[in-house]
Amino acid sequence: MHQLKQLPGRTLQLAGQVGDGIRHAVPDKAMQWVETGAAIAALKTGGRVATRFVKRNPAVAVAAVAGAGLLWLAARRRAKRRAEAGEGGKQPRQVEARRGSRRGSR
């Protein structure tokens, strides 16, 4: 019974040793190729999932694209305003919060 309780820990330890052995045996360039392959596979899978989602829910996709466009437009306008104001322009100031009256809190 005592041996069975140690089995999961021992299994993790062996898996770690095997992983370390593979890392040391494989040259660095080969590990980069493996990582790149994994990234490409994840990208392809994500692309397939996204395509399937857009085909099933076109309205959600249109709303997401429109929202991203509005965020981009807002960021662009804000950057323009800051550029026009320059370094010595108006800077936002911090306003401290005040406590409200007690009678209005209930």
C-alpha positions in Angstrom: 0.0 0.0 0.0 2.8 2.4 0.8 4.3 1.8 -2.7 1.0 2.8 -4.3 0.9 6.1 -2.5 4.4 7.0 -3.9 3.5 6.1 -7.5 2.2 9.5 -8.7 5.2 11.4 -7.3 7.6 8.9 -8.7 5.9 9.1 -12.1 6.2 12.9 -12.2 9.9 12.6 -11.2 10.6 10.1 -14.0 8.7 12.2 -16.5 10.9 15.2 -15.5 14.1 13.2 -15.8 13.0 12.0 -19.3 12.3 15.6 -20.3 15.6 16.8 -19.0 17.4 14.0 -20.8 15.7 14.9 -24.1 16.5 18.6 -23.6 20.2 17.9 -23.0 20.4 15.3 -25.9 18.8 17.5 -28.5 20.8 20.5 -29.8 19.4 24.0 -29.2 18.6 24.6 -32.8 16.5 21.4 -32.9 14.6 22.6 -29.8 13.9 25.9 -31.5 12.5 24.0 -34.5 10.2 21.9 -32.2 9.0 25.1 -30.5 8.4 26.7 -33.8 6.5 23.7 -35.1 4.3 23.7 -31.9 3.6 27.4 -32.3 2.6 26.9 -36.0 0.4 24.0 -35.1 -1.3 26.1 -32.4 -1.8 28.9 -34.9 -3.3 26.7 -37.5 -5.7 25.1 -34.9 -6.7 28.5 -33.6 -7.3 29.7 -37.2 -9.6 26.7 -37.9 -11.5 27.3 -34.7 -11.9 31.0 -35.4 -13.1 30.3 -39.0 -15.6 27.8 -37.8 -16.9 30.3 -35.1 -17.2 33.1 -37.7 -19.1 30.9 -40.1 -21.6 29.9 -37.3 -21.9 33.4 -35.7 -21.3 36.1 -38.3 -23.1 38.8 -36.3 -20.7 38.3 -33.3 -17.8 38.6 -35.7 -19.0 41.8 -37.3 -19.6 43.3 -33.8 -16.1 42.3 -32.7 -14.5 43.9 -35.8 -16.6 47.0 -35.4 -15.6 47.3 -31.7 -12.0 46.8 -32.5 -12.3 49.6 -35.2 -13.9 52.0 -32.7 -11.1 51.3 -30.1 -8.5 51.9 -32.8 -10.2 55.2 -33.8 -10.4 56.4 -30.2 -6.8 55.6 -29.6 -5.8 57.4 -32.7 -7.8 60.5 -31.8 -6.3 60.5 -28.3 -2.8 60.3 -29.7 -3.5 63.2 -32.0 -4.8 65.3 -29.1 -1.7 64.5 -27.1 0.6 65.3 -30.0 -1.2 68.7 -30.5 -0.9 69.5 -26.8 2.8 68.7 -26.9 4.9 68.2 -23.8 3.9 71.4 -22.0 0.2 71.0 -22.8 -2.6 70.3 -20.3 -1.8 67.3 -18.1 -4.4 65.3 -16.3 -4.6 66.1 -12.7 -5.4 63.8 -9.8 -8.6 64.6 -7.9 -9.0 63.2 -4.4 -12.3 61.6 -3.5 -14.4 63.1 -0.7 -16.7 61.3 1.6 -20.4 61.9 1.0 -22.9 62.9 3.6 -24.2 60.2 5.8 -27.9 60.8 5.3 -27.7 60.0 1.6 -25.9 56.7 2.0 -28.9 54.8 3.3 
